[in-house]
Amino acid sequence: MKDSHQKNRRALLKLMGLGGVATLGASNVILPKQVKAENSFAPKIAIIGAGLGGITMSAHLKDILPRASITLFDKKETMYYEPGFTLIAAGIYTKEDVEYNKADLIQDGITWIKEDISKIEPKQNKLKTETNAEYNYDYLIIATGVHYEFEKVKGLDLNTIHDPNSNITSIYTVNGAVKARDFIQKLVKNGGRAVFAEPNTAIKCGGANKKVNFLLEDLAVKENSRDKVEMLLCVGGNSMLSSPAHAMMIEQFYIERKMPYLKQHLLVEVDTKNNIAIFDKLMPYSENGIKKVARERFESKFDYLFVIPRMITTPIISEAGLGVSKGDVEGNWVDVDQYTLQHKKYDNIFAIGDCAGVPKGKTGASIRKQYPVIGANILSHLQGKELTAKFSGYTACPLLTRYGKAVMVEFDYEGTAPTLECMGATRESWMNWFVKVYLMKPMVMKAMINAKA
């Protein structure tokens, strides 16, 4: 026991240094030995999207290709530290704690065009902005993130989510996170029924809604009001998470804590006047070798509704013929090789972050493993060499399970991928909570965004 305690304490002390935090998951990227380019390389590199992926990528390229001309395209001047949204809902962070000016984050020497791209012409290596300005590139990196389709649910749109007078919110926007905090406080104080709804297509940070659900339940227990709070989680897919081991863990938490949930219940409509969430109960079956889905209507009353929207990337991806060619979001996610992150048709195009059409990897932790892969592969491509840097599918998310406890969810294409033994693969602990609340933001917003972690 003493040895185990000392081992955990040593691991925590290691984590408390910024460099120590930056080592998390370091083994999940396969890179060639050469990571610096010779000064003779001076490509024109365009990056669409100046979020976490785009800004981090630009900093890394500036480091490894000092003579390159690097241009970021994005008209939004504010960036949010999105992993902090659940901590806003928890009442730990404020909106101001997650808000950053991009001008303070983008490094000197990087050109920032404050316009969005309206058209990609990959055959001509050309971009057009919303003002019809044209730009040529040698390499294009797509970092456009996701677009939320709240309107795919009848009766919903983004205005409903942000309306301070509505009782519907989403943890995926900063204003929605503030509303979620207020909803939790009202539920714990006054009681009521909370319904959590999730789609059946790929989303970033698949545990976000469940974190809010867990924190609501835990706070209600701590405030002796659990008997006044009803809750129901409706998952559109047939699993709690894309990682089977963690999906089973989450389901077990729900069972042990007597938190009701339903799988394959897809939100399709909201009756905002009567506070009724309407779902399709999905019942897949096969007929003559053809897969089909039977649907049955299911309704649930709510006092507060927490929604995860269907997600795609920007429509210019499909318009340019750069999207995946199959699935429910056909044409949307960028069609890249899941290991090299290089486009399958255009060898001078790469994708990073949530927009990339890879089986796993829609978290900030994935971006941290993707940007060195793309950098190394661009260097290899410039030299006419095989692309040998590989992204393993590494994904990480501290799953908040209670106030003061979390599970460090880490997985990749192969399965669970715990970085440190003391964190555990499926074990909740105060250490994981500490990392989430106190260490991750400085690691991301001070080190990673400057390509130093």
C-alpha positions as CSV (number, residue, x, y, z in Angstrom):
1,M,0.0,0.0,0.0
2,K,2.8,2.4,0.9
3,D,4.7,1.7,-2.3
4,S,1.5,2.2,-4.3
5,H,0.9,5.6,-2.5
6,Q,4.4,6.7,-3.2
7,K,4.1,5.7,-6.9
8,N,0.9,7.7,-7.2
9,R,2.5,10.7,-5.4
10,R,5.6,10.6,-7.7
11,A,3.3,10.5,-10.8
12,L,1.3,13.5,-9.5
13,L,4.4,15.5,-8.9
14,K,5.6,14.6,-12.4
15,L,2.3,15.8,-13.8
16,M,2.4,19.1,-11.8
17,G,5.2,20.3,-13.9
18,L,4.1,21.6,-17.3
19,G,6.6,19.5,-19.0
20,G,5.3,16.5,-17.1
21,V,1.8,17.1,-18.2
22,A,3.0,17.4,-21.8
23,T,4.3,13.9,-21.7
24,L,0.8,12.4,-21.5
25,G,0.2,10.1,-24.4
26,A,3.7,10.7,-25.9
27,S,4.0,7.1,-27.1
28,N,0.9,7.3,-29.3
29,V,2.6,9.0,-32.3
30,I,5.0,7.2,-34.6
31,L,7.4,9.8,-36.1
32,P,10.4,9.4,-38.3
33,K,13.8,10.5,-36.9
34,Q,14.0,13.6,-39.0
35,V,11.7,16.3,-37.7
36,K,13.3,19.5,-39.0
37,A,13.4,20.7,-42.6
38,E,16.4,22.2,-44.4
39,N,16.2,25.9,-44.9
40,S,15.8,25.5,-48.6
41,F,12.2,24.5,-48.3
42,A,9.8,27.5,-48.6
43,P,6.3,26.2,-49.4
44,K,3.1,28.2,-49.3
45,I,0.9,26.6,-46.7
46,A,-2.7,27.5,-46.2
47,I,-4.6,26.5,-43.1
48,I,-8.4,26.8,-43.1
49,G,-9.6,27.4,-39.5
50,A,-7.8,29.2,-36.6
51,G,-9.0,27.1,-33.8
52,L,-6.9,24.9,-31.5
53,G,-5.9,22.7,-34.4
54,G,-5.1,25.4,-36.9
55,I,-3.2,27.7,-34.5
56,T,-1.2,24.8,-33.1
57,M,-0.4,23.5,-36.6
58,S,0.8,26.9,-37.7
59,A,3.2,27.2,-34.7
60,H,4.6,23.8,-35.5
61,L,5.1,24.5,-39.2
62,K,6.8,27.8,-38.4
63,D,9.2,25.8,-36.2
64,I,10.1,23.0,-38.7
65,L,9.8,25.1,-41.9
66,P,11.2,28.5,-40.9
67,R,11.2,29.7,-44.6
68,A,7.6,28.6,-45.3
69,S,4.8,31.1,-46.0
70,I,2.0,30.1,-43.6
71,T,-1.4,31.7,-43.8
72,L,-4.4,31.1,-41.5
73,F,-7.9,31.8,-42.7
74,D,-10.7,32.5,-40.1
75,K,-12.9,35.5,-39.5
76,K,-13.7,34.7,-35.9
77,E,-11.4,36.6,-33.5
78,T,-12.3,34.8,-30.3
79,M,-11.3,31.2,-29.4
80,Y,-12.8,29.2,-26.6
81,Y,-11.0,26.6,-24.5
82,E,-13.8,24.1,-25.1
83,P,-12.7,21.4,-22.6
84,G,-13.6,24.0,-20.0
85,F,-17.3,24.1,-21.0
86,T,-18.1,21.2,-18.6
87,L,-16.3,23.0,-15.8
88,I,-18.5,26.0,-16.5
89,A,-21.5,23.8,-16.1
90,A,-20.0,22.4,-12.9
91,G,-19.7,26.0,-11.5
92,I,-15.9,25.9,-11.4
93,Y,-15.0,27.9,-14.4
94,T,-16.6,31.1,-15.7
95,K,-17.1,32.1,-19.3
96,E,-14.2,34.5,-19.0
97,D,-11.9,31.6,-17.9
98,V,-12.3,30.0,-21.4
99,E,-12.3,33.0,-23.6
100,Y,-9.1,34.0,-25.6
101,N,-8.3,36.5,-28.3
102,K,-6.8,34.7,-31.3
103,A,-4.5,37.7,-31.9
104,D,-2.7,36.8,-28.6
105,L,-2.3,33.1,-29.6
106,I,-1.2,33.3,-33.3
107,Q,2.6,33.6,-33.5
108,D,4.5,36.4,-35.2
109,G,5.4,35.5,-38.7
110,I,2.1,33.8,-39.4
111,T,-0.3,35.6,-41.7
112,W,-3.9,35.7,-40.5
113,I,-6.5,36.5,-43.1
114,K,-9.7,37.4,-41.1
115,E,-12.0,35.9,-43.6
116,D,-13.6,32.5,-44.0
117,I,-13.0,30.4,-47.1
118,S,-16.0,30.1,-49.4
119,K,-14.5,27.7,-52.0
120,I,-11.7,25.2,-52.3
121,E,-10.4,24.4,-55.8
122,P,-8.1,21.4,-55.0
123,K,-7.2,20.8,-58.7
124,Q,-5.9,24.3,-59.0
125,N,-4.5,24.5,-55.5
126,K,-6.6,27.6,-55.0
127,L,-8.9,29.1,-52.3
128,K,-11.5,31.8,-52.5
129,T,-12.6,33.8,-49.5
130,E,-16.1,35.2,-48.8
131,T,-15.0,38.5,-50.5
132,N,-13.9,36.6,-53.6
133,A,-10.2,37.1,-52.9
134,E,-8.1,34.3,-54.3
135,Y,-5.1,32.6,-52.7
136,N,-2.8,29.8,-54.1
137,Y,-1.1,27.2,-51.9
138,D,1.4,24.4,-52.2
139,Y,-0.1,22.6,-49.2
140,L,-3.5,22.9,-47.6
141,I,-4.4,21.9,-44.1
142,I,-8.1,21.8,-43.2
143,A,-8.8,22.6,-39.6
144,T,-12.4,23.7,-39.8
145,G,-13.7,21.8,-36.8
146,V,-17.4,20.9,-36.7
147,H,-20.7,22.6,-37.6
148,Y,-23.7,22.0,-35.3
149,E,-26.9,21.0,-37.0
150,F,-29.4,21.8,-34.2
151,E,-32.0,22.4,-36.9
152,K,-32.0,18.7,-37.8
153,V,-34.2,18.2,-34.8
154,K,-37.7,19.7,-35.5
155,G,-38.4,22.6,-33.2
156,L,-34.8,23.3,-32.4
157,D,-32.2,25.8,-33.7
158,L,-29.1,27.6,-32.2
159,N,-31.3,30.5,-31.2
160,T,-33.3,28.2,-28.9
161,I,-30.1,27.0,-27.3
162,H,-28.9,30.5,-26.6
163,D,-32.2,32.0,-25.6
164,P,-31.9,32.7,-21.9
165,N,-35.6,32.2,-21.5
166,S,-35.7,28.7,-23.0
167,N,-35.3,25.5,-20.9
168,I,-33.2,23.8,-23.6
169,T,-29.4,24.0,-23.7
170,S,-26.3,22.3,-25.1
171,I,-22.9,21.9,-23.4
172,Y,-21.2,22.4,-26.8
173,T,-21.5,26.2,-26.9
174,V,-20.1,28.6,-24.3
175,N,-23.5,30.2,-23.7
176,G,-25.1,26.8,-23.5
177,A,-22.6,25.8,-20.9
178,V,-23.6,28.8,-18.8
179,K,-27.2,27.8,-19.1
180,A,-26.3,24.2,-18.1
181,R,-24.8,25.5,-14.9
182,D,-28.0,27.5,-14.1
183,F,-30.1,24.4,-15.0
184,I,-28.1,22.2,-12.6
185,Q,-28.4,24.7,-9.8
186,K,-32.2,25.1,-10.3
187,L,-32.7,21.3,-10.5
188,V,-30.8,20.7,-7.3
189,K,-32.6,23.5,-5.5
190,N,-36.1,23.0,-6.8
191,G,-36.2,19.5,-8.3
192,G,-37.5,18.6,-11.7
193,R,-36.9,16.3,-14.7
194,A,-33.7,16.6,-16.8
195,V,-33.5,14.8,-20.2
196,F,-30.2,14.4,-21.9
197,A,-30.2,13.6,-25.7
198,E,-27.4,12.5,-28.0
199,P,-27.3,11.7,-31.7
200,N,-26.2,8.5,-33.4
201,T,-23.5,10.0,-35.5
202,A,-19.9,11.0,-34.8
203,I,-19.4,13.8,-32.3
204,K,-16.5,15.4,-30.6
205,C,-15.9,14.6,-26.9
206,G,-18.6,11.9,-26.7
207,G,-18.6,12.0,-22.9
208,A,-19.5,15.7,-22.5
209,N,-23.2,15.3,-21.9
210,K,-22.7,12.4,-19.6
211,K,-20.3,14.5,-17.5
212,V,-23.0,17.0,-16.9
213,N,-25.5,14.2,-16.1
214,F,-23.0,12.7,-13.6
215,L,-22.3,16.1,-11.9
216,L,-26.0,16.8,-11.6
217,E,-26.6,13.5,-9.9
218,D,-23.6,13.9,-7.6
219,L,-24.5,17.4,-6.6
220,A,-28.1,16.4,-5.9
221,V,-26.9,13.6,-3.6
222,K,-24.5,16.0,-1.8
223,E,-27.4,18.5,-1.3
224,N,-29.8,15.8,-0.1
225,S,-32.2,16.5,-3.0
226,R,-31.6,13.4,-5.1
227,D,-35.2,12.3,-4.6
228,K,-36.5,15.5,-6.2
229,V,-34.4,15.2,-9.3
230,E,-35.5,12.9,-12.2
231,M,-33.1,12.3,-15.1
232,L,-33.0,10.3,-18.3
233,L,-30.2,9.9,-20.8
234,C,-31.2,9.0,-24.3
235,V,-28.3,7.9,-26.6
236,G,-29.0,7.7,-30.3
237,G,-26.4,5.0,-30.9
238,N,-26.1,1.5,-29.5
239,S,-23.1,2.4,-27.3
240,M,-22.2,4.9,-24.6
241,L,-18.8,5.7,-26.3
242,S,-16.8,4.6,-29.3
243,S,-14.3,2.8,-27.0
244,P,-16.0,-0.5,-25.9
245,A,-14.2,-0.7,-22.6
246,H,-15.1,2.8,-21.6
247,A,-18.7,2.4,-22.9
248,M,-19.1,-0.6,-20.5
249,M,-17.6,1.4,-17.7
250,I,-20.0,4.4,-18.2
251,E,-23.0,2.0,-18.4
252,Q,-21.9,0.4,-15.1
253,F,-21.8,3.8,-13.5
254,Y,-25.3,4.6,-14.6
255,I,-26.5,1.2,-13.3
256,E,-24.8,1.5,-9.9
257,R,-26.0,5.1,-9.4
258,K,-29.5,4.3,-10.5
259,M,-29.4,6.8,-13.3
260,P,-31.9,5.8,-16.1
261,Y,-30.7,5.6,-19.7
262,L,-31.9,4.3,-23.0
263,K,-29.8,3.4,-26.0
264,Q,-30.8,3.7,-29.7
265,H,-33.3,6.5,-28.8
266,L,-32.7,9.3,-31.3
267,L,-34.1,12.8,-30.6
268,V,-36.1,13.9,-33.7
269,E,-38.4,16.6,-32.4
270,V,-39.0,19.0,-29.5
271,D,-42.4,20.3,-28.6
272,T,-41.2,23.5,-26.9
273,K,-44.7,24.6,-25.9
274,N,-45.5,21.5,-23.9
275,N,-41.9,20.5,-22.9
276,I,-42.0,17.1,-24.7
277,A,-38.9,15.5,-26.2
278,I,-39.8,13.2,-29.1
279,F,-37.5,10.3,-30.0
280,D,-37.3,7.6,-32.6
281,K,-36.7,4.3,-30.8
282,L,-34.4,2.6,-33.4
283,M,-34.7,-1.2,-33.9
284,P,-32.3,-2.5,-36.5
285,Y,-33.0,-5.7,-38.3
286,S,-32.1,-7.6,-41.4
287,E,-34.5,-8.7,-44.1
288,N,-33.2,-10.8,-47.0
289,G,-29.7,-9.7,-46.2
290,I,-30.6,-6.0,-46.3
291,K,-30.1,-4.0,-43.1
292,K,-33.1,-2.0,-42.1
293,V,-34.3,0.0,-39.1
294,A,-37.8,0.0,-37.6
295,R,-38.8,3.1,-35.7
296,E,-41.2,3.6,-32.8
297,R,-42.2,6.9,-31.3
298,F,-41.1,7.6,-27.8
299,E,-42.0,10.7,-25.8
300,S,-40.5,12.1,-22.6
301,K,-41.6,15.2,-20.6
302,F,-38.8,17.4,-19.4
303,D,-38.3,20.5,-17.3
304,Y,-34.8,20.9,-18.7
305,L,-33.4,19.4,-21.9
306,F,-29.6,19.0,-22.6
307,V,-29.0,18.4,-26.3
308,I,-26.0,17.3,-28.3
309,P,-26.5,18.2,-32.0
310,R,-25.7,16.3,-35.0
311,M,-22.3,17.4,-36.2
312,I,-20.7,17.8,-39.7
313,T,-17.8,19.9,-40.9
314,T,-18.2,23.0,-43.1
315,P,-20.2,22.5,-46.4
316,I,-17.2,23.7,-48.5
317,I,-15.6,20.3,-47.9
318,S,-18.3,18.4,-49.7
319,E,-18.6,21.1,-52.4
320,A,-14.9,20.7,-53.2
321,G,-15.2,16.9,-53.4
322,L,-13.0,16.4,-50.4
323,G,-15.4,14.6,-48.1
324,V,-15.9,11.0,-47.2
325,S,-17.9,9.0,-49.6
326,K,-20.2,6.9,-47.4
327,G,-22.1,7.0,-44.1
328,D,-24.7,9.2,-42.6
329,V,-22.4,12.2,-42.9
330,E,-21.4,11.4,-46.5
331,G,-19.4,14.2,-48.1
332,N,-18.7,16.0,-44.8
333,W,-15.7,14.7,-42.8
334,V,-12.4,15.2,-44.8
335,D,-11.5,12.0,-46.5
336,V,-8.0,11.4,-45.2
337,D,-5.9,8.3,-44.4
338,Q,-6.5,7.5,-40.8
339,Y,-2.8,7.1,-40.1
340,T,-1.0,9.8,-42.2
341,L,-3.9,12.3,-42.2
342,Q,-3.2,12.9,-45.9
343,H,-6.1,13.3,-48.2
344,K,-6.8,10.1,-50.2
345,K,-7.0,11.9,-53.5
346,Y,-4.9,15.1,-53.2
347,D,-1.5,14.4,-51.7
348,N,-0.9,18.0,-50.8
349,I,-4.0,18.3,-48.5
350,F,-4.1,17.2,-44.9
351,A,-6.7,17.5,-42.1
352,I,-6.4,18.0,-38.4
353,G,-8.8,17.9,-35.5
354,D,-12.6,17.3,-35.5
355,C,-13.1,17.7,-39.3
356,A,-10.8,14.8,-40.1
357,G,-12.7,11.7,-41.3
358,V,-10.9,9.2,-39.1
359,P,-12.5,6.4,-37.0
360,K,-11.4,8.0,-33.7
361,G,-9.8,11.3,-32.7
362,K,-12.3,14.2,-32.1
363,T,-10.7,15.7,-29.0
364,G,-8.1,18.3,-28.3
365,A,-5.8,15.5,-27.1
366,S,-6.1,14.0,-30.6
367,I,-4.9,17.3,-32.1
368,R,-1.8,17.2,-29.9
369,K,-0.9,13.8,-31.5
370,Q,-1.9,14.8,-35.0
371,Y,0.0,18.0,-35.5
372,P,3.5,16.4,-35.3
373,V,2.4,13.7,-37.7
374,I,1.2,16.2,-40.3
375,G,4.4,18.2,-39.9
376,A,6.6,15.2,-40.4
377,N,4.6,14.0,-43.3
378,I,4.8,17.3,-45.1
379,L,8.6,17.3,-44.6
380,S,8.7,13.8,-46.1
381,H,6.5,14.8,-49.0
382,L,8.7,17.8,-49.8
383,Q,11.7,15.5,-50.0
384,G,9.9,12.9,-52.1
385,K,9.9,10.3,-49.4
386,E,7.3,7.9,-48.1
387,L,5.0,9.3,-45.4
388,T,6.1,7.3,-42.4
389,A,4.6,9.3,-39.5
390,K,1.5,7.7,-38.1
391,F,-1.4,8.9,-36.0
392,S,-2.6,6.0,-33.7
393,G,-6.1,7.3,-33.2
394,Y,-5.2,8.5,-29.7
395,T,-8.1,10.1,-27.9
396,A,-8.2,11.4,-24.3
397,C,-10.9,12.8,-22.2
398,P,-11.0,13.3,-18.4
399,L,-14.6,12.0,-17.8
400,L,-15.9,13.9,-14.8
401,T,-17.9,11.3,-12.8
402,R,-18.4,13.3,-9.5
403,Y,-17.2,16.5,-7.9
404,G,-13.6,15.6,-7.1
405,K,-13.4,12.5,-9.2
406,A,-12.8,11.6,-12.8
407,V,-11.7,8.8,-15.1
408,M,-8.9,9.5,-17.5
409,V,-10.5,8.0,-20.6
410,E,-7.7,7.2,-23.1
411,F,-8.0,5.0,-26.2
412,D,-6.8,4.6,-29.8
413,Y,-7.5,2.5,-32.8
414,E,-6.3,-0.6,-30.9
415,G,-8.3,-0.1,-27.7
416,T,-7.6,1.4,-24.3
417,A,-4.3,3.4,-24.2
418,P,-3.6,4.5,-20.6
419,T,-0.5,6.7,-20.4
420,L,0.3,6.4,-16.7
421,E,-0.4,3.4,-14.5
422,C,-1.5,5.6,-11.6
423,M,-4.3,7.0,-13.7
424,G,-5.8,3.7,-14.6
425,A,-7.7,2.8,-17.7
426,T,-11.2,2.9,-16.2
427,R,-10.7,3.9,-12.6
428,E,-12.1,7.1,-11.2
429,S,-9.8,9.1,-8.9
430,W,-9.2,12.6,-7.4
431,M,-5.9,12.7,-9.4
432,N,-7.7,12.6,-12.7
433,W,-10.0,15.4,-11.5
434,F,-6.9,17.5,-10.4
435,V,-5.4,17.1,-13.9
436,K,-8.7,18.1,-15.6
437,V,-9.4,21.1,-13.4
438,Y,-5.9,22.6,-12.8
439,L,-3.4,21.2,-15.3
440,M,-5.0,20.7,-18.6
441,K,-5.8,24.3,-19.5
442,P,-2.3,25.7,-19.0
443,M,-0.8,22.7,-20.8
444,V,-3.1,23.3,-23.8
445,M,-3.3,27.1,-23.9
446,K,0.3,27.8,-22.9
447,A,2.3,24.9,-24.3
448,M,0.4,22.9,-26.8
449,I,-1.0,25.9,-28.8
450,N,2.6,27.0,-29.3
451,A,3.5,23.5,-30.4
452,K,5.6,22.9,-27.3
453,A,3.6,20.0,-25.9
